[in-house]
Amino acid sequence: MPFQIVHNNIVNMKTDAIVNAANSMLAEGGGVCGAVFAAAGSEKMRQACRKLSPCPVGRAVLTKGFDLPAKYVIHAVGPVWRGGKQGERRLLEEAYRSALNEARKARCRSVSFPLISAGIYGYPKQEALEVAVSCFREFLRENEMELYLVVFDREAVAISEQLYQSVRHYIETYAPESQRERQNLPTEFQQVFGAPEPFAGSKRSLEELLERKEETFSEMLLRLIDEKGYTDVEVYKRANMDRKLFSKIRSSREYVPKKQNVLALAISLRLSLDETLDLLARAGYALSMANKMDVIIKYFLEKKEYDIFLINETLFAFGQPVI
């Protein structure tokens, strides 16, 4: 996946570069900055940073990674939160864009970011996450790179309270109903696709299903792309999918991707729940009523909300695997 949120310590990330949430003097500080200096070798990093300081707010500079697993450290200077009316968002966006530009100039293929300014600089976590994801989304439209947002504390990924409560309510109310009112698709459907435990609700006629019973996952995917008038680039970008993986799926009639990849493609294609069940079945999968991740995916499909970044933020907030 070009963009992932991961639960880790950023100094342990084995990407080409990691980003340090730096101060303007590029001095050893606390939080992420202190951890980066300590892991890289404090004296070596101090000497490298001394030659590049000061660095204005909203800018980034690059040094070697020294003792870190990463080859480079990109020191990005984010703003201190002063209530939101002092240009903080613009400066934070500039810090991310400058860091991404440094990574591109260094020909990095993978970069790990912290949530810049959301620590001791006091930037509200939800707003800081929104800025980070917006900048990553913008960058990945025109560039190919693996970007990781690394959080040490899962609570750093703060989706809106309204969304969190809505999804939680959906999970809590759906699960009991699914146990009481569990329904399987018609036997004929299972014979055609072999789909175990699907969510009820297929609206397709048996005739239509049988007509395309020999269609493989790859063939159905390509047909849907054509029918909806999308380009391949649109599809794999919106699916947050690596171009090479998409090419592999496209070029092999019998290729069967992982379930998460099928779901990502369904979201990218903006499929209905019914169409998603069909696409999953072609790859031998189904949505399970006992799986919290699947229930969350169903929530977004029913809401016709196809922003995979938001969906992954929500999955992460609920402790589920991202797609």
Beta strands, then each sheet from edge to edge (+ up, - down):
strand 1: 3-7
strand 2: 17-22
strand 3: 60-64
strand 4: 72-77
strand 5: 110-113
strand 6: 146-151
sheet 1: 1+ 6+ 5+ 2+ 4+ 3-
end
